[in-house]
Amino acid sequence: MIRIAVLTWFCCIGFTAASGQQTPPAEPQSTPNFATVQQKAQFEMAQQDAAAAHWSDALAKLKPLHDLLPDDVDLTRFTAEAAINSGDTAYAIAQLQPIAAAKPGSWQELMLMARAYAQAHEAASRDAALSTLSELYDSRRHPKLNSVQVFLIERIALPDGSVDLYYSLEPWSRYKIYEMARVFNASGQQVRRITLESNDFDQPTWAQQHPALAAQGMRMFSMDGYTEQYTADGSHTQTHATYRFFDGRPGYDTVRDEMVAIASGKTGPMSTTSGIPMP
């Protein structure tokens, strides 16, 4: 199991790579020091809204509380996350930037900012935040960051569902997954996973075919899809699809556009293999 940051305020959520199942979010570690019972009650209602994914309602309750306690970092993160999930990325960035500027290495703020920039299509700022996060991760100076490894970077609405895109600070699984999309239908059920992979098994042949690129330290990447099947007898298999190959790691925007095209049915697979046992 790897650890994936989805709801920064609540916790890091356990994620099983094979099935895509998540455990419910834990309760917040602490409650801000509010002056009145009414303020505490309002905060608790905002928590309930967030747990139910009613993010606009949560944000409406959190903004006045954040104005009362602007220096409470946990409250700022919670409010910013509610703003991102409500589509108010400008507000979220404005709250997070002072913390990130005052405290270099504030990886939780950087994760939220990277997501806010991604949602706002501010590519340069998004990539700068991702670069800083990668440097912090590689430094191994932040144990909690290194326990996360993968985090939600963008949530995209589709006409008949949605896509959650995850960014990895270190490739994971035996397939060396760098980025992943979880595709949901209109009912909120996961119907597919799409991955950007760089499997070690594929590299020797690719290196022979592209010796100059391999000499530069580049690798071959592939975009793959996984759809699970359940039968009446309870057996559980998956269909694997190969969509395309890349010489070297493609940029985030290329990956995003390809994954959305696949999730939308605009791009079909090069090949598929069904009946594969689940790992």
Secondary structure per residue as TSV (DSSP state, phi and psi in degrees):
chain	resnum	aa	ss	phi	psi
A	1	M	-	360.0	134.7
A	2	I	E	-103.2	166.6
A	3	R	E	-107.7	127.4
A	4	I	E	-121.9	129.9
A	5	A	E	-85.7	116.2
A	6	V	E	-117.1	-55.4
A	7	L	E	-109.6	98.8
A	8	T	T	-61.0	-39.4
A	9	W	T	-65.6	-44.5
A	10	F	T	-71.2	-52.5
A	11	C	E	170.5	-177.0
A	12	C	E	-92.1	133.9
A	13	I	E	-98.7	133.5
A	14	G	E	-67.8	138.8
A	15	F	E	-135.9	126.1
A	16	T	-	-94.2	114.1
A	17	A	T	-59.4	-38.4
A	18	A	T	-67.8	-41.7
A	19	S	T	-101.9	-19.7
A	20	G	-	74.9	16.1
A	21	Q	-	-86.8	141.1
A	22	Q	B	-114.4	150.4
A	23	T	-	-87.4	152.7
A	24	P	-	-61.4	150.2
A	25	P	-	-66.2	146.3
A	26	A	-	-80.6	169.5
A	27	E	-	-75.4	154.5
A	28	P	-	-56.5	151.2
A	29	Q	S	-72.6	-28.0
A	30	S	-	-152.4	162.4
A	31	T	-	-111.4	133.0
A	32	P	-	-55.7	155.4
A	33	N	-	-85.0	79.2
A	34	F	-	-76.9	153.2
A	35	A	S	-82.9	-24.9
A	36	T	S	-129.9	161.0
A	37	V	H	-65.4	-35.1
A	38	Q	H	-63.8	-40.1
A	39	Q	H	-66.2	-41.5
A	40	K	H	-63.4	-40.9
A	41	A	H	-64.5	-38.6
A	42	Q	H	-64.9	-38.8
A	43	F	H	-63.8	-43.7
A	44	E	H	-64.0	-36.2
A	45	M	H	-66.9	-35.1
A	46	A	H	-65.3	-38.6
A	47	Q	H	-60.7	-42.5
A	48	Q	H	-64.2	-41.1
A	49	D	H	-61.2	-43.5
A	50	A	H	-64.4	-42.4
A	51	A	H	-61.9	-29.6
A	52	A	T	-92.1	5.8
A	53	A	T	64.5	26.8
A	54	H	-	-94.5	71.9
A	55	W	H	-70.3	-33.8
A	56	S	H	-65.2	-39.9
A	57	D	H	-65.2	-41.4
A	58	A	H	-62.1	-43.9
A	59	L	H	-63.6	-40.3
A	60	A	H	-60.8	-33.3
A	61	K	H	-81.6	-32.2
A	62	L	H	-80.1	-33.1
A	63	K	H	-56.5	-50.0
A	64	P	H	-65.0	-31.7
A	65	L	H	-68.9	-40.1
A	66	H	H	-65.1	-35.2
A	67	D	H	-62.6	-32.2
A	68	L	H	-75.4	-34.0
A	69	L	-	-128.5	65.9
A	70	P	T	-66.5	-18.7
A	71	D	T	-94.1	0.1
A	72	D	-	-79.8	108.7
A	73	V	H	-65.5	-44.0
A	74	D	H	-61.5	-42.0
A	75	L	H	-65.0	-37.4
A	76	T	H	-62.9	-44.1
A	77	R	H	-61.3	-46.0
A	78	F	H	-60.8	-46.0
A	79	T	H	-64.5	-41.4
A	80	A	H	-64.8	-40.6
A	81	E	H	-65.1	-40.4
A	82	A	H	-61.7	-38.4
A	83	A	H	-65.2	-43.3
A	84	I	H	-61.1	-46.2
A	85	N	H	-69.3	-17.3
A	86	S	H	-94.6	-4.9
A	87	G	T	93.7	1.8
A	88	D	-	-95.5	69.7
A	89	T	H	-68.5	-32.3
A	90	A	H	-62.5	-42.4
A	91	Y	H	-63.9	-44.2
A	92	A	H	-60.8	-45.7
A	93	I	H	-63.3	-40.7
A	94	A	H	-62.3	-32.4
A	95	Q	H	-80.1	-32.9
A	96	L	H	-85.4	-32.3
A	97	Q	H	-57.4	-44.0
A	98	P	H	-60.8	-36.3
A	99	I	H	-68.1	-46.0
A	100	A	H	-63.6	-35.5
A	101	A	H	-71.9	-37.4
A	102	A	H	-79.9	-25.6
A	103	K	S	-128.7	83.0
A	104	P	T	-56.2	136.6
A	105	G	T	93.5	9.0
A	106	S	-	-77.0	79.7
A	107	W	H	-67.5	-31.3
A	108	Q	H	-66.0	-41.5
A	109	E	H	-64.6	-39.7
A	110	L	H	-64.2	-38.5
A	111	M	H	-62.8	-45.5
A	112	L	H	-65.5	-39.2
A	113	M	H	-66.2	-40.9
A	114	A	H	-59.3	-40.6
A	115	R	H	-69.2	-41.4
A	116	A	H	-61.9	-43.3
A	117	Y	H	-64.2	-40.1
A	118	A	H	-63.4	-44.7
A	119	Q	H	-64.3	-31.1
A	120	A	T	-88.2	-0.5
A	121	H	T	60.1	36.4
A	122	E	-	-97.1	84.4
A	123	A	H	-63.2	-44.1
A	124	A	H	-63.5	-44.9
A	125	S	H	-67.7	-39.0
A	126	R	H	-59.2	-49.3
A	127	D	H	-66.5	-34.2
A	128	A	H	-65.5	-41.6
A	129	A	H	-65.3	-40.9
A	130	L	H	-65.0	-38.6
A	131	S	H	-63.7	-43.3
A	132	T	H	-65.0	-41.7
A	133	L	H	-61.1	-41.4
A	134	S	H	-63.6	-40.8
A	135	E	H	-63.6	-42.6
A	136	L	H	-64.2	-42.0
A	137	Y	H	-63.5	-45.8
A	138	D	H	-67.1	-24.7
A	139	S	H	-71.6	-21.0
A	140	R	T	61.6	22.2
A	141	R	-	-90.0	-5.9
A	142	H	-	-126.8	88.5
A	143	P	H	-54.4	-39.0
A	144	K	H	-66.4	-39.0
A	145	L	H	-63.0	-43.5
A	146	N	H	-69.2	-18.0
A	147	S	H	-83.1	-12.3
A	148	V	H	-86.5	-59.2
A	149	Q	-	72.4	-47.5
A	150	V	E	-127.1	139.4
A	151	F	E	-145.9	156.8
A	152	L	E	-68.4	125.9
A	153	I	E	-111.1	-26.4
A	154	E	E	-161.2	143.7
A	155	R	E	-122.0	123.9
A	156	I	E	-122.3	128.7
A	157	A	E	-82.7	139.4
A	158	L	E	-117.5	161.3
A	159	P	T	-56.9	-31.8
A	160	D	T	-124.5	29.0
A	161	G	E	161.8	-144.7
A	162	S	E	-159.2	166.7
A	163	V	E	-132.0	130.6
A	164	D	E	-105.4	123.8
A	165	L	E	-102.7	133.2
A	166	Y	E	-117.4	140.2
A	167	Y	E	-113.8	134.7
A	168	S	E	-106.7	132.5
A	169	L	E	-82.0	-9.1
A	170	E	E	-155.7	132.9
A	171	P	E	-59.9	144.1
A	172	W	E	-131.2	163.3
A	173	S	T	72.3	168.2
A	174	R	T	-66.8	-15.6
A	175	Y	T	-90.4	-1.6
A	176	K	T	56.3	69.6
A	177	I	E	-86.6	126.9
A	178	Y	E	-102.3	-36.9
A	179	E	E	-143.6	152.3
A	180	M	E	-146.5	144.4
A	181	A	E	-117.1	136.1
A	182	R	E	-107.3	122.3
A	183	V	E	-102.9	128.1
A	184	F	E	-117.6	147.2
A	185	N	E	-85.5	-176.4
A	186	A	T	-64.4	-20.7
A	187	S	T	-89.4	0.7
A	188	G	S	85.1	12.1
A	189	Q	-	-91.2	136.1
A	190	Q	E	-70.9	128.6
A	191	V	E	-114.7	-14.3
A	192	R	E	-166.1	154.3
A	193	R	E	-120.1	140.9
A	194	I	E	-123.8	134.0
A	195	T	E	-129.9	148.7
A	196	L	E	-101.4	116.0
A	197	E	E	-122.0	159.2
A	198	S	-	-141.8	70.3
A	199	N	-	-60.9	131.0
A	200	D	G	-57.7	-32.8
A	201	F	G	-60.3	-31.7
A	202	D	G	-82.4	-13.8
A	203	Q	H	-72.5	-41.3
A	204	P	H	-58.2	-46.0
A	205	T	H	-64.2	-42.9
A	206	W	H	-63.1	-41.4
A	207	A	H	-62.6	-36.6
A	208	Q	H	-65.8	-34.7
A	209	Q	H	-81.2	-25.1
A	210	H	-	-132.1	63.9
A	211	P	H	-61.7	-36.0
A	212	A	H	-66.1	-41.7
A	213	L	H	-68.6	-41.5
A	214	A	H	-62.8	-36.6
A	215	A	H	-63.9	-23.7
A	216	Q	T	-85.1	1.6
A	217	G	T	87.4	9.3
A	218	M	-	-78.5	160.9
A	219	R	-	-131.2	164.6
A	220	M	E	-90.1	135.9
A	221	F	E	-119.2	154.0
A	222	S	E	-134.7	153.9
A	223	M	E	-109.0	121.7
A	224	D	E	-125.0	158.6
A	225	G	E	-130.1	151.0
A	226	Y	E	-135.7	123.9
A	227	T	E	-123.4	130.1
A	228	E	E	-93.5	147.1
A	229	Q	E	-126.0	139.2
A	230	Y	E	-120.8	138.0
A	231	T	-	-111.9	169.5
A	232	A	T	-61.3	-29.7
A	233	D	T	-83.9	3.4
A	234	G	-	91.8	-1.2
A	235	S	-	-70.2	157.9
A	236	H	E	-140.1	110.7
A	237	T	E	-128.4	178.4
A	238	Q	E	-140.9	155.7
A	239	T	E	-106.0	129.2
A	240	H	E	-102.4	135.8
A	241	A	E	-124.1	139.9
A	242	T	E	-107.4	126.0
A	243	Y	E	-103.1	-44.5
A	244	R	E	-169.0	168.8
A	245	F	E	-119.7	155.1
A	246	F	E	-132.3	138.0
A	247	D	E	-88.0	101.8
A	248	G	S	89.7	161.7
A	249	R	-	-73.2	124.4
A	250	P	-	-74.2	156.7
A	251	G	-	-70.1	164.4
A	252	Y	H	-58.3	-43.5
A	253	D	H	-63.4	-38.1
A	254	T	H	-63.8	-45.4
A	255	V	H	-61.9	-46.9
A	256	R	H	-57.6	-50.0
A	257	D	H	-64.0	-39.2
A	258	E	H	-65.6	-44.6
A	259	M	H	-65.5	-40.4
A	260	V	H	-65.8	-39.4
A	261	A	H	-62.7	-40.3
A	262	I	H	-66.6	-47.3
A	263	A	H	-62.5	-30.2
A	264	S	T	-85.9	-3.7
A	265	G	T	80.5	11.9
A	266	K	S	-84.8	-19.2
A	267	T	S	-125.0	127.6
A	268	G	-	-101.5	167.6
A	269	P	-	-78.4	154.5
A	270	M	S	-74.3	-35.3
A	271	S	E	-158.7	158.6
A	272	T	E	-139.0	151.6
A	273	T	E	-135.4	123.2
A	274	S	E	-106.0	165.9
A	275	G	E	74.6	22.1
A	276	I	E	-79.6	128.8
A	277	P	E	-60.0	145.4
A	278	M	-	-71.0	139.7
A	279	P	-	-67.6	360.0
